Amino acid sequence: MEDNSERQQRYQARQQRLKEKVDARIAAAQDERGLMIVITGDGKGKSTSGFGTVTRAVGHGMNAGVVQFIKGTWECGERVLLQKAGVEFHIMATGFTWETQNKEKDQQAAQLVWQEAKRMLASDSYDVVLLDELTYMVAYHYLDVDDVVTALTNRPLHQHVIITGRGCHRALLEIADTVSEIKNVKHAFDSGIKAQKGIDW
């Protein structure tokens, strides 16, 4: 029968093999450039994740900009905090399409805020740019996917970009470095619980 000492030795040997594999992967990853990160899927937390990354970057002294598509004029906790830290925001501010019910107005608003996004994506002064809910603008054909891809691929080499939203277009997924899909397992709203300040917005 195996004693504690033998179990510990086998455990250490397994962990050492794992460490060697991880160390080898770290040593091989030497490319350093701006990343394009896509956070998509039907679950809650896509924008929250994007804002978390922006907050982390700002905490490290990086300069960040945020463009919010499909957002209303209501208070946004992340914006309140990050603007105080010097993060530049541009907001479409039309709300959801089922609220405006005006496609032409939504398209115009999307194009206006997209011009601000393109300016950020072309500028060396932004280390991180969050394009919150951009995926909807491409899916609804408010923005031309080729124009979006061009702006993303021609950005400064050091610049990181985070894109959030459901149903991300295949062309964006293909040029992304990291793609995470958030799955909806359960949502409080489906049980009749209203959105909570400080948690949902």
Secondary structure, 3 states (H helix, E strand, C coil): CCCHHHHHHHHHHHHHHHHHHHHHHHHHCCCCCCCEEEEECCCCCHHHHHHHHHHHHHHCCCCEEEEECCCCCCCCHHHHHHHHCCCEEEECCCCCHHHHCCHHHHHHHHHHHHHHHHHHHCCCCCCEEEEECHHHHHHCCCCCHHHHHHHHHCCCCCCEEEEECCCCCHHHHHHCCEEEECCCCCCHHHHCCCCCCCCCC
